[in-house]
Amino acid sequence: MADKETLTELKDFVDERNRSAGLVDPYACTITEGLYAWVNASDTWVGPLADDESANTKTEIDALIAVFAGLSEDLESAIATAESSEDAD
């Protein structure tokens, strides 16, 4: 199997997993809020420190989402490079 085909299959898999996890959904903000909102939920822990920890948790979650989204973009670049390499042959 050619590099381009392998990379395309991998990108399709990554994109599907990102979609199924809700990471590329236009409503992903709701999903993200659900992941960090418990940090300062009224029935567990509230106050300025809880607000700070919630903000820190959101930052970390956003960074993780960026990694998964970036993986798809990196694969897209690799596919383009593989295409140009195949065209040169």
C-alpha positions in Angstrom: 0.0 0.0 0.0 1.3 3.4 -0.9 2.2 6.0 1.7 -0.6 8.3 0.6 -3.2 5.5 1.0 -1.9 4.5 4.5 -1.8 8.1 5.6 -5.3 8.8 4.3 -6.6 5.7 6.1 -5.0 6.9 9.3 -6.3 10.5 8.9 -9.8 9.1 8.3 -9.5 7.0 11.5 -8.2 10.0 13.5 -11.0 12.3 12.1 -13.7 9.7 13.0 -12.3 9.3 16.5 -12.2 13.1 17.0 -15.8 13.3 15.8 -17.0 10.5 18.0 -15.3 12.1 21.0 -16.9 15.4 20.1 -13.6 17.2 19.6 -14.4 18.7 16.2 -18.1 19.2 16.8 -19.3 22.8 16.5 -21.0 22.3 19.9 -17.8 20.9 21.5 -17.8 23.8 23.9 -20.6 22.1 25.7 -18.7 18.9 25.9 -15.6 20.7 27.1 -17.5 22.6 29.7 -18.8 19.3 31.0 -15.3 18.0 31.4 -14.1 20.8 33.6 -17.4 22.2 35.2 -17.3 19.6 38.0 -14.2 21.2 39.4 -16.2 24.0 41.0 -19.7 22.5 41.0 -21.9 23.9 43.7 -22.4 20.5 45.3 -18.7 19.8 45.6 -16.3 22.7 45.8 -16.8 26.4 45.2 -14.8 29.6 45.7 -12.0 31.5 44.2 -9.5 28.5 44.3 -12.1 26.3 42.7 -12.6 28.9 40.0 -8.9 29.0 39.4 -8.6 25.2 39.2 -11.6 25.1 36.8 -9.8 27.6 34.6 -6.6 25.6 34.8 -8.4 22.4 33.9 -10.1 24.0 31.0 -6.7 25.2 29.7 -5.3 21.7 29.9 -8.4 20.2 28.2 -8.2 22.8 25.4 -4.5 22.0 24.9 -5.3 18.3 24.6 -8.1 18.9 22.1 -5.6 21.0 20.1 -3.2 18.1 20.0 -5.8 15.8 18.6 -7.0 18.4 16.0 -3.4 19.1 15.2 -2.8 15.4 14.5 -5.4 15.5 11.8 -3.8 18.6 10.3 -0.3 17.0 10.4 -1.6 14.0 8.6 -3.2 16.2 6.0 0.3 17.8 5.4 1.9 14.4 5.2 -0.7 13.3 2.6 0.1 16.3 0.5 3.8 15.6 0.8 3.3 12.0 -0.2 1.2 13.1 -3.2 3.9 15.4 -4.4 6.5 12.7 -3.9 4.4 10.3 -6.0 3.9 12.9 -8.7 7.7 13.5 -8.9 8.3 9.7 -9.5 
